[in-house]
Amino acid sequence: MPNAIHSHAAARKLAQYSLEELMVFADGALDQIDPIKLSNTSPYEVGCFLERLSPEDQQFLLKKLSSSDASEVLAEMMPCDSAEILTEMRDHRAVKILQELEPDDAVDLLLNVEIKDRERLLSKLPKDFADTIRDLMCYDPNTAGGVMTPYVTTIRDTMTVDDAIQYVRREKNETENTDQLFVVDQHRCLVGSTTVRNLIWAKSQQRVADIMERDIPGICKPDESKQDVALAMTESHAQILPVVDNQGRLLGIITHDDVIDILHEAATSDMQKLCGAGGDEHVTDSVWYSVTKRAPWLIANLFLSLVSTGIISDFSDRIAEAALLAAFLNLVTVLSDNAGSQSLAVSIRALALGELLPSDIKQIYAKEAIKGLLNGIIIGAVAAIVAVIWTKDGMMGLLVFLALVITVVFAGILGAFVPIALKKLKLDPANSSAIILTALVEPVTILIFLWLGTRLVCPPAA
């Protein structure tokens, strides 16, 4: 009974470290870490901890883990970080860890290793595994071929059900997909698929060709982009996608966990690039690396913002006559910028998921204009009431109302226009769209508000 209790999932949860607990050992106390408890810890947590250690401490910590556990940790880290750790190891240890990795993960890691170190490690791997790695390296890492694994359980269409079951039993420890099975012909061309359950339910002497499904959803070509692969899996609801060459030969498979990684990477990259940070930037990167990623967009934003500064400067005399214009200018600018950001986020999502067709663009602009008009009227009315109560000036309320209606409509349309325009220019729609949007919305909003203000609140002398 005690052994059963200790092996229970809840008990194992207690026998592992959190990242916060690991950080306690960071300052010269790594030798106090319990190897057993560390091996029970999530590879992701251990990876996050490793990123915060010096190279010497990283090697010391990894020695507490088996090659299998160490490979899981490195697979959870950024490939560039894993590569640095791998090159610091002795070759025999590095080779053991590489052998524990899935081929696609090993490729990601080795592509970030110096060529001379890569070739040395490949030469020490078993020939079959090294050949597999070299074949996968021929594909662009951002394509289906770059993320697929060639280890796939296939059965022949000419097999009997009984023969297929026996074959799957022998192969169960060699591949990932022991539930869904792909059926190939004598030339390894993909002709169908089935499941282990279907095999069990079928008659033992039936041919596989008689029970397989010939319609296979989500078939990918090796040169398709990772994003297209992720969309194919979400649309087909498949757990595994087959990758075939131009002759229809099965090259490998892409599993759902690979697609989760693709979606996570894409979402993270888009979110960061949207704000002008590096798409692959990480909190543990060096200061200089982050600065080189962010500074160019900040400099561009600086020059674009000078337009807004120039407009305000031209209206400085009028602002001096009615100082409250400056206070409400900030309110209108912030609200219009937020309205544009809302439209921008929805448009980028539609583009990323392939939901937006060229024929939809005019309708999208019209809808965003209507949404902007209704939102402008609602928030404009509320803001106008506040302005009147605050300033006791009905014209100030009218100014705020009109400015918000006009600028929120403009910002909504522009929020849809910016990513669509970048897409047409064959640029990444997520790449600093927010900075571009702000740089365009702010000067127009300032110009409209101050122009209306000089007519309604402090008109020029006759």
VENSUL-V809742 format. One record per residue. N is the residue number from 1. RES is the residue in three letters. SS is DSSP state (H for helix, E for strand, C for the rest). PSI is psi in whole degrees, -180 to 180 (999 if undefined). OMEGA is omega as a letter, one per 40 degrees, with the letter a starting at -180 (NA if undefined). Layout:
n: (N/N)
res: (RES/RES)
ss: (SS/SS)
psi: (PSI/PSI)
omega: (OMEGA/OMEGA)
//
This chain:
n: (1/2/3/4/5/6/7/8/9/10/11/12/13/14/15/16/17/18/19/20/21/22/23/24/25/26/27/28/29/30/31/32/33/34/35/36/37/38/39/40/41/42/43/44/45/46/47/48/49/50/51/52/53/54/55/56/57/58/59/60/61/62/63/64/65/66/67/68/69/70/71/72/73/74/75/76/77/78/79/80/81/82/83/84/85/86/87/88/89/90/91/92/93/94/95/96/97/98/99/100/101/102/103/104/105/106/107/108/109/110/111/112/113/114/115/116/117/118/119/120/121/122/123/124/125/126/127/128/129/130/131/132/133/134/135/136/137/138/139/140/141/142/143/144/145/146/147/148/149/150/151/152/153/154/155/156/157/158/159/160/161/162/163/164/165/166/167/168/169/170/171/172/173/174/175/176/177/178/179/180/181/182/183/184/185/186/187/188/189/190/191/192/193/194/195/196/197/198/199/200/201/202/203/204/205/206/207/208/209/210/211/212/213/214/215/216/217/218/219/220/221/222/223/224/225/226/227/228/229/230/231/232/233/234/235/236/237/238/239/240/241/242/243/244/245/246/247/248/249/250/251/252/253/254/255/256/257/258/259/260/261/262/263/264/265/266/267/268/269/270/271/272/273/274/275/276/277/278/279/280/281/282/283/284/285/286/287/288/289/290/291/292/293/294/295/296/297/298/299/300/301/302/303/304/305/306/307/308/309/310/311/312/313/314/315/316/317/318/319/320/321/322/323/324/325/326/327/328/329/330/331/332/333/334/335/336/337/338/339/340/341/342/343/344/345/346/347/348/349/350/351/352/353/354/355/356/357/358/359/360/361/362/363/364/365/366/367/368/369/370/371/372/373/374/375/376/377/378/379/380/381/382/383/384/385/386/387/388/389/390/391/392/393/394/395/396/397/398/399/400/401/402/403/404/405/406/407/408/409/410/411/412/413/414/415/416/417/418/419/420/421/422/423/424/425/426/427/428/429/430/431/432/433/434/435/436/437/438/439/440/441/442/443/444/445/446/447/448/449/450/451/452/453/454/455/456/457/458/459/460/461/462)
res: (MET/PRO/ASN/ALA/ILE/HIS/SER/HIS/ALA/ALA/ALA/ARG/LYS/LEU/ALA/GLN/TYR/SER/LEU/GLU/GLU/LEU/MET/VAL/PHE/ALA/ASP/GLY/ALA/LEU/ASP/GLN/ILE/ASP/PRO/ILE/LYS/LEU/SER/ASN/THR/SER/PRO/TYR/GLU/VAL/GLY/CYS/PHE/LEU/GLU/ARG/LEU/SER/PRO/GLU/ASP/GLN/GLN/PHE/LEU/LEU/LYS/LYS/LEU/SER/SER/SER/ASP/ALA/SER/GLU/VAL/LEU/ALA/GLU/MET/MET/PRO/CYS/ASP/SER/ALA/GLU/ILE/LEU/THR/GLU/MET/ARG/ASP/HIS/ARG/ALA/VAL/LYS/ILE/LEU/GLN/GLU/LEU/GLU/PRO/ASP/ASP/ALA/VAL/ASP/LEU/LEU/LEU/ASN/VAL/GLU/ILE/LYS/ASP/ARG/GLU/ARG/LEU/LEU/SER/LYS/LEU/PRO/LYS/ASP/PHE/ALA/ASP/THR/ILE/ARG/ASP/LEU/MET/CYS/TYR/ASP/PRO/ASN/THR/ALA/GLY/GLY/VAL/MET/THR/PRO/TYR/VAL/THR/THR/ILE/ARG/ASP/THR/MET/THR/VAL/ASP/ASP/ALA/ILE/GLN/TYR/VAL/ARG/ARG/GLU/LYS/ASN/GLU/THR/GLU/ASN/THR/ASP/GLN/LEU/PHE/VAL/VAL/ASP/GLN/HIS/ARG/CYS/LEU/VAL/GLY/SER/THR/THR/VAL/ARG/ASN/LEU/ILE/TRP/ALA/LYS/SER/GLN/GLN/ARG/VAL/ALA/ASP/ILE/MET/GLU/ARG/ASP/ILE/PRO/GLY/ILE/CYS/LYS/PRO/ASP/GLU/SER/LYS/GLN/ASP/VAL/ALA/LEU/ALA/MET/THR/GLU/SER/HIS/ALA/GLN/ILE/LEU/PRO/VAL/VAL/ASP/ASN/GLN/GLY/ARG/LEU/LEU/GLY/ILE/ILE/THR/HIS/ASP/ASP/VAL/ILE/ASP/ILE/LEU/HIS/GLU/ALA/ALA/THR/SER/ASP/MET/GLN/LYS/LEU/CYS/GLY/ALA/GLY/GLY/ASP/GLU/HIS/VAL/THR/ASP/SER/VAL/TRP/TYR/SER/VAL/THR/LYS/ARG/ALA/PRO/TRP/LEU/ILE/ALA/ASN/LEU/PHE/LEU/SER/LEU/VAL/SER/THR/GLY/ILE/ILE/SER/ASP/PHE/SER/ASP/ARG/ILE/ALA/GLU/ALA/ALA/LEU/LEU/ALA/ALA/PHE/LEU/ASN/LEU/VAL/THR/VAL/LEU/SER/ASP/ASN/ALA/GLY/SER/GLN/SER/LEU/ALA/VAL/SER/ILE/ARG/ALA/LEU/ALA/LEU/GLY/GLU/LEU/LEU/PRO/SER/ASP/ILE/LYS/GLN/ILE/TYR/ALA/LYS/GLU/ALA/ILE/LYS/GLY/LEU/LEU/ASN/GLY/ILE/ILE/ILE/GLY/ALA/VAL/ALA/ALA/ILE/VAL/ALA/VAL/ILE/TRP/THR/LYS/ASP/GLY/MET/MET/GLY/LEU/LEU/VAL/PHE/LEU/ALA/LEU/VAL/ILE/THR/VAL/VAL/PHE/ALA/GLY/ILE/LEU/GLY/ALA/PHE/VAL/PRO/ILE/ALA/LEU/LYS/LYS/LEU/LYS/LEU/ASP/PRO/ALA/ASN/SER/SER/ALA/ILE/ILE/LEU/THR/ALA/LEU/VAL/GLU/PRO/VAL/THR/ILE/LEU/ILE/PHE/LEU/TRP/LEU/GLY/THR/ARG/LEU/VAL/CYS/PRO/PRO/ALA/ALA)
ss: (C/H/H/H/H/H/H/C/H/H/H/H/H/H/C/C/C/C/H/H/H/H/H/C/C/C/C/C/C/H/H/H/C/C/H/H/H/H/H/H/C/C/H/H/H/H/H/H/H/H/C/C/C/C/H/H/H/H/H/H/H/H/C/C/C/C/H/H/H/H/H/H/H/H/H/H/C/C/H/H/H/H/H/H/H/H/H/C/C/C/H/H/H/H/H/H/H/H/H/H/C/C/H/H/H/H/H/H/H/H/C/C/C/C/H/H/H/H/H/H/H/H/H/H/C/C/H/H/H/H/H/H/H/H/H/H/H/C/C/C/C/C/E/H/H/H/H/C/E/C/C/C/C/E/E/E/C/C/C/E/H/H/H/H/H/H/H/H/H/H/H/C/C/C/C/C/C/C/C/E/E/E/E/E/C/C/C/C/E/E/E/E/E/E/E/H/H/H/H/H/H/C/C/C/C/C/E/H/H/H/H/C/E/C/C/C/C/C/C/E/E/C/C/C/E/H/H/H/H/H/H/H/H/H/H/H/C/C/C/E/E/E/E/E/C/C/C/C/E/E/E/E/E/E/E/H/H/H/H/H/H/H/H/H/H/H/H/H/H/H/H/H/H/H/C/C/C/C/C/C/C/C/C/C/C/C/H/H/H/H/H/H/H/H/H/H/H/H/H/H/H/H/H/H/H/H/H/H/H/H/H/H/H/H/C/H/H/H/H/H/H/C/C/H/H/H/H/H/H/H/H/H/H/H/H/H/H/H/H/H/H/H/H/H/H/H/H/H/H/H/H/H/C/C/C/C/C/H/H/H/H/H/H/H/H/H/H/H/H/H/H/H/H/H/H/H/H/H/H/H/H/H/H/H/H/H/H/H/H/H/H/C/C/H/H/H/H/H/H/H/H/H/H/H/H/H/H/H/H/H/H/H/H/H/H/H/H/H/H/H/H/H/H/H/C/C/C/C/C/C/C/C/H/H/H/H/H/H/H/H/H/H/H/H/H/H/H/H/H/H/H/H/H/H/H/H/C/C/C/C/C/C)
psi: (-46/-39/-39/-39/-45/-27/-5/150/-39/-38/-39/-32/-37/-27/44/164/150/167/-39/-39/-38/-36/-23/-30/-1/-33/77/19/25/-28/-14/-5/131/117/-38/-46/-36/-39/-24/-12/147/130/-33/-43/-43/-39/-43/-37/-43/-38/-19/4/161/160/-40/-44/-33/-46/-39/-43/-42/-25/-18/-9/152/166/-38/-48/-39/-37/-37/-38/-48/-33/-25/-15/168/135/-36/-37/-41/-38/-41/-42/-42/-41/-16/-11/162/149/-41/-34/-42/-41/-42/-43/-42/-38/-26/-17/153/148/-41/-36/-38/-38/-47/-41/-48/-28/-17/7/145/144/-43/-39/-37/-48/-37/-44/-41/-36/-20/-4/156/141/-45/-44/-43/-39/-39/-44/-46/-39/-44/-29/-16/-18/148/132/-20/16/172/-40/-30/-18/-4/160/134/-7/101/136/118/151/155/145/-20/-6/153/162/-43/-43/-40/-42/-44/-39/-44/-38/-39/-29/1/-28/1/-19/170/-36/79/5/-61/131/135/141/130/161/-168/-19/11/23/137/123/-11/-175/158/-175/162/-38/-42/-37/-43/-38/-21/164/143/-31/4/149/146/-36/-25/-19/-6/159/127/-19/108/115/150/25/132/152/150/-22/4/147/156/-38/-39/-36/-45/-41/-39/-39/-41/-35/-36/-14/27/153/-25/137/131/146/124/155/-174/-20/1/7/137/122/-33/-169/158/122/166/-31/-31/-41/-37/-42/-41/-47/-40/-44/-44/-43/-43/-46/-46/-41/-42/-43/-28/-32/6/6/168/139/-31/15/143/153/-24/2/160/155/-45/-40/-46/-39/-43/-27/-36/-36/-43/-41/-34/-38/-43/-42/-35/-49/-37/-34/-21/-25/-47/-41/-42/-40/-46/-40/-40/-27/14/-37/-42/-38/-36/-34/-31/86/-26/-17/-40/-40/-46/-20/-43/-41/-47/-39/-45/-45/-40/-38/-42/-40/-41/-38/-36/-46/-39/-46/-43/-40/-42/-40/-44/-40/-42/-35/2/24/-16/117/157/-34/-14/-13/-48/-39/-37/-46/-42/-43/-42/-34/-43/-43/-43/-40/-48/-45/-39/-41/-43/-57/-28/-41/-44/-46/-36/-41/-44/-44/-42/-44/-39/-46/-12/30/111/-32/-33/-39/-42/-40/-49/-41/-52/-42/-42/-41/-48/-48/-33/-37/-47/-46/-38/-44/-43/-34/-32/-33/-42/-55/-34/-40/-43/-38/-41/-31/7/35/160/118/-27/-12/92/31/-36/-40/-43/-44/-49/-41/-27/-39/-43/-52/-38/-43/-45/-44/-47/-46/-47/-35/-46/-39/-38/-14/-35/-44/-46/72/150/150/145/999)
omega: (i/i/i/i/a/a/i/a/a/i/i/i/i/a/i/a/i/i/i/i/i/a/i/a/a/a/i/a/a/a/a/i/i/a/a/i/i/a/i/a/i/i/i/i/i/i/i/i/a/a/a/a/i/i/i/i/i/a/i/a/a/i/i/a/i/i/i/i/i/i/i/i/a/i/a/a/i/a/a/i/i/a/i/i/a/a/i/a/i/a/a/i/i/a/i/a/i/a/i/a/i/a/a/i/i/i/i/a/a/i/i/i/i/a/a/i/i/a/i/a/i/a/a/i/i/a/a/a/i/i/i/i/a/i/a/i/i/a/i/a/a/i/i/i/a/a/a/i/a/a/a/i/i/i/a/i/a/i/i/i/a/i/a/i/i/a/i/i/i/a/a/a/a/a/a/a/i/i/i/a/i/a/a/i/a/i/a/i/a/a/a/i/i/i/i/i/i/i/a/a/a/i/a/a/i/i/i/a/a/a/a/i/a/i/a/a/i/i/a/i/a/a/i/a/i/a/i/i/i/i/i/a/i/a/a/a/i/i/a/i/i/i/a/i/a/i/i/i/a/a/a/a/i/a/a/i/i/a/i/i/i/a/i/i/a/a/i/a/a/a/a/a/i/a/i/i/i/a/a/a/a/a/a/i/i/a/a/i/a/i/a/i/a/a/a/a/i/i/i/i/i/a/i/i/i/i/i/i/i/i/i/i/a/a/a/a/a/i/i/i/i/a/a/i/a/a/a/i/i/a/a/a/a/a/i/i/i/i/i/i/i/i/i/a/a/a/i/i/a/i/a/a/i/a/a/i/i/a/a/a/a/i/i/i/a/i/i/i/i/i/i/i/a/i/i/i/a/a/i/i/i/a/i/i/i/a/a/i/a/a/a/a/a/i/i/i/i/i/a/a/a/a/a/i/a/a/i/i/a/a/i/i/a/i/i/a/a/a/i/i/i/i/i/i/a/i/i/a/a/a/i/i/a/i/i/i/a/a/i/a/a/a/i/i/i/a/a/a/a/i/i/a/a/i/a/a/a/a/i/a/a/NA)
//
